[in-house]
Amino acid sequence: MMMDGASGNADDKGDADLREFRPDRLNRRSFLIGSAASVGVLGLAGCMSSDARLRREAAAMYGPVPDDKFPIPATDISKVKPKYFRQTVRYETDEAPGTIIIDPSNYHVYRVEGGGKATRYGANVGRQGFLWSGNAYVGRKAEWPTWTPPKEMIEREPRAAKYAGGMPGGPDNPLGARTLYLYQDGVYTLYTIYASRYPETIGTNLTSGCTGLMTQDMIHLYDQTPVDTKVIVLPV
């Protein structure tokens, strides 16, 4: 497993990419993705009825969560390809039910349900140079966690220095509403599965090795995942 070299108290660190703080960059990314999608519609007119049905179902699935510690708005699913919406799929594996399998090549996370099925979520994953694979487990989980950038990230991204003492949990925190912290042999790997605030990043390589899900998907996975759950990250 590749690690980002951070040190310090693992209780409040996450390795979500600092670009979660860059709505200007993400808006440009959203514009580019949206433009490409518009062109694609011309060649996919025959699939519109199916996509429309998926989007109607997704609108309810990704609706607002007003009663959380911090109210969570509905996810703008117009920015997400339907193949990344949460769904139950066929998935043959010998892994036990509850196991989480991350497939970075296809931007999907699976929760094994047994009986040859799994819940599949769309994800963003590590960018070039931060991809890793191997086995881990959920060593800790947190709601609205504090985010503290590792010193190596501060060296790469000096504007992160103002958060060296930790950024409290909340709507602007890059770790989002829920976080699963990945461990190996009792040691925090600095990698997490976290709730991304930016649906347009699903299906992209964005982070410093962490895996982001849409907020409603992350809550769904978090609620079913106890500490010590096995996590497998497949090679690219």
C-alpha positions, -999 to 999 in steps of 0.1 A, spaced: 0 0 0 13 34 -9 12 59 19 14 97 17 40 99 45 19 118 70 26 116 107 8 127 138 -24 119 156 -44 95 134 -76 104 153 -83 135 133 -65 131 100 -80 125 66 -63 125 32 -91 141 12 -76 162 -16 -74 199 -10 -91 205 -44 -124 199 -25 -118 235 -15 -116 247 -51 -151 253 -64 -136 275 -91 -117 245 -105 -146 221 -99 -170 245 -117 -147 245 -147 -146 206 -145 -183 206 -142 -186 228 -173 -163 205 -193 -181 174 -182 -215 190 -189 -204 200 -224 -192 165 -232 -225 151 -219 -245 174 -240 -227 162 -271 -233 126 -261 -270 131 -258 -272 135 -296 -260 99 -300 -280 84 -271 -315 95 -279 -327 59 -279 -317 56 -242 -334 87 -229 -364 69 -216 -342 45 -195 -321 74 -183 -351 94 -174 -365 65 -153 -332 61 -135 -330 98 -128 -366 98 -114 -357 70 -90 -324 87 -81 -341 120 -73 -358 103 -43 -327 84 -34 -305 115 -33 -330 139 -18 -322 162 12 -314 150 47 -327 179 68 -325 162 102 -288 154 103 -264 174 126 -259 197 96 -288 197 71 -277 180 39 -291 193 6 -303 171 -22 -275 160 -45 -276 175 -80 -279 143 -99 -278 161 -132 -241 162 -127 -238 124 -124 -239 97 -150 -267 72 -143 -242 43 -141 -229 58 -109 -262 59 -91 -266 34 -62 -281 1 -72 -281 -36 -64 -261 -56 -90 -250 -92 -96 -215 -96 -81 -199 -130 -77 -173 -132 -49 -162 -155 -21 -159 -125 2 -182 -124 32 -213 -102 32 -205 -67 44 -170 -67 28 -163 -34 9 -145 -37 -25 -132 -6 -42 -127 -8 -80 -108 23 -89 -106 14 -126 -143 16 -129 -150 42 -102 -172 19 -82 -174 7 -46 -192 -25 -38 -207 -37 -5 -211 -75 -7 -246 -85 2 -243 -123 -4 -262 -145 -27 -242 -133 -57 -253 -96 -52 -238 -64 -40 -248 -28 -35 -228 -7 -60 -219 30 -55 -203 55 -79 -170 70 -66 -141 93 -72 -106 78 -66 -70 87 -64 -53 107 -91 -21 95 -109 7 89 -84 -17 83 -55 -34 51 -65 -29 20 -44 -42 -15 -39 -44 -41 -12 -64 -52 19 -73 -30 48 -101 -27 73 -123 0 89 -104 9 120 -125 38 129 -156 57 117 -168 92 123 -197 115 116 -188 151 105 -151 145 114 -123 170 119 -99 172 89 -62 179 95 -40 181 64 -8 160 67 24 181 67 33 166 33 1 180 19 8 214 34 42 213 17 26 205 -16 -4 229 -11 7 258 12 -28 272 13 -37 242 35 -14 256 63 -43 275 79 -59 241 87 -28 227 103 -46 227 137 -76 209 122 -108 220 104 -139 213 125 -166 191 109 -193 208 90 -207 214 55 -174 229 42 -151 202 56 -136 181 27 -143 148 46 -180 156 45 -208 141 66 -193 106 72 -159 90 70 -145 54 73 -108 53 82 -88 25 67 -62 7 88 -36 -21 83 -21 -40 112 -34 -15 137 -19 15 119 -40 42 101 -31 42 64 -41 79 60 -67 67 34 -104 70 39 -138 65 23 -155 98 27 -185 119 16 -178 142 -13 -197 175 -16 -191 176 -54 -212 151 -74 -195 162 -106 -163 145 -93 -179 110 -92 -162 90 -120 -130 110 -119 -94 107 -104 -93 135 -79 -80 127 -45 -47 118 -28 -57 82 -26 -90 85 -7 -123 73 -21 -153 97 -22 -190 88 -25 -220 111 -29 -231 121 5 -263 101 6 -244 70 -6 -218 75 20 -244 77 47 -260 45 33 -227 27 34 -216 41 68 -248 30 85 -242 -6 75 -205 -8 81 -192 -17 116 -156 -12 127 -133 -41 116 -151 -45 83 -128 -58 56 -119 -35 27 -103 -46 -5 -88 -21 -30 -84 -37 -64 -54 -28 -86 -59 -5 -115 
